[in-house]
Amino acid sequence: MVWRATALLQRAPELAGPAETQPSPDRTVVLNVLSHGPGYELLSDGRSLLQSWPVAGGQTAGIVNREWPGELGRWVLAETERYAWEVWQPDTRVDRPLAHTFADGVVHRLFPAQPTVFRPGLLRPVPGVRSPSLRAALEARAAGGRCALVLHGFGAPLWGEVAPRLSARLPTLLVGHGTVRPLRQRLRQVRHPLTLPALLIEHARTRRQYAGLRAVTGPNATALAAARDLYRGPVHPLTMGCDFAFWTAPDAASRAAARAALEIADQRTVLLTAAFLRPIKQIDRLIEACLALGPRADYTLLVIGQGDAEYVAALRRLGRPLLADGRLRFEPYLEAEALRRRLWAADVFVCASRAEGASVAVMEALSCGLPVLSTPVGGTFELLQKQWAGAVLPAGAFAQWPAVLRAILDGQRPAPLGREVARAAFDWRNVAKRFVSILDAAVAPTPGRPPR
């Protein structure tokens, strides 16, 4: 899974804090567990670790970004004093448990881990990590009480080793990220004769793993349907968020300055997309659609982000005719203020992805007042569709994409989504309030067993 660093990453200095703090004894400690290690590959463009330690072999280990639970924790702790918040992450680089406390109170711990291969079904091996020290620490915390466990991410094989045992002793939630499909959708696409029994076995195992959970969340309607397929207890919608106090619409002077800095003429339409560049984001299809527009030169497609080196090189080769005259520009990963200035300079934000949970990049564009052109994916598109806002890049119908772009360039801009509607759905403050409500219900004493 690829995760996205948001504004907090760029404000790293103000987040630095002491190495360790002790939570108040009257608080419930929320232990947020990730199934993957730090994204050290995200440092390839020169970004530095938020916190680092030297480890064996001359390497450096550390915290690359705040991660989904770290971001959520910042806002939960601002919302209520009833909880302490920790993020636990396995890391194949570290040789001992390490911890750092950010100034907002979130504790991030790294635990030694080893690469492994899980085999949840009959067919495909699934790479992952195992961390005996993380599991032992969870067992110790469970014995001490006054804790809640939050597992982050759908379908992690590691949860098979953690959830059944600990959910019987701790209130346990699963916060689903990314994309997941209901079993019936997956069965309709079965081609190999062994895939059917593999899917059924995987489904049955996952249902057993989730049986003791107190609640499950998902970022979009498809994920929620898949969660209800696997779990009979409470299922809640929950997306990531963005800070609407930071991502703001520009005034006329700020917009003019942002475009002047990019040397973009007033009459030129700026189409902007920001993503981790890999094939699922379909930036190649977007560039192909621009090539199909022919020689018109009244637009610039601004592509922002880092990613898979081979894919990025292929994008540059594909877009060479557009790069030559400024119809296409690439910029690397940008820090928050720099990205905000690019959004202020843009006319339309484009999400061309094949799959999304709920795109934070789209949330930031909506917060900056931009109209959005999107493939029909994720929780952000669902809100646009519900509000009759935005415009659609038809899924898989790539031959139609040039016509959609042509209409926008000819003046048919997508309808903007009201900023207050977007704020209600995606401002971190509102997301945190929804999560606190879910968490309160999960940790409240209940007679008998958790919902099954």
WOFENQUI-V558662 format. One line per field, one symbol per residue. phi: phi as a letter, one per 40 degrees, with the letter a starting at -180 (. if undefined). burial: # if it has 16 or more other C-alpha atoms within 10 Angstrom, else .. A space follows every 10 residues. Layout:
phi->???
burial->???
This chain:
phi->.bbbcbdccc cddcccacca bbccccbccc ccbccbcdcc cccccgcbcc abacbdggcb biccacgdcc cccdccccca bcbbbbbbbc acccbacbaa bccchccbbb bdabcabcbc bcbccbcabb bdcccccccc ccccgfbbbb cbhcgcddcc cbcdccccbb dbbbccbgba bcdcccccbc bccccdcccc cccccccccc dcccabbaca cccccccccb acccbbcabc aacccccbcc cdcccccccc ccfbcdcccb cbbbaccadc cfcccccdcc cccgcdbbab cbbbibiccc cccccccccd ccccbgcbbb bcdbcdcccc ccccccbacb bbccaacacc ccdcccccgc cbbaccbgcc cdcdcccfbg bbcdcgcccc cdcccccccc hccccccdcc cccdcbcdcc cccccdcccd ccccdbcgcc cb
burial->...####### .#..#.#... .......### ########## .#.....### #......... ########## #######... ..######## ####..#### ##.####### ###....#.# #......### #.##...#.. ##...##### ########## .###.##.## ########## .##....... ....##..#. .##..##.## ########## ########.# ########## ####..#### ....##.##. ...#...### #########. ########## #.......## #######... .#..##.##. .##...#### ..####..## ########## ###.###### ########## ########## #.##....## ###.#..... ######.##. ..#######. .##.###### ######.##. .##......# ..
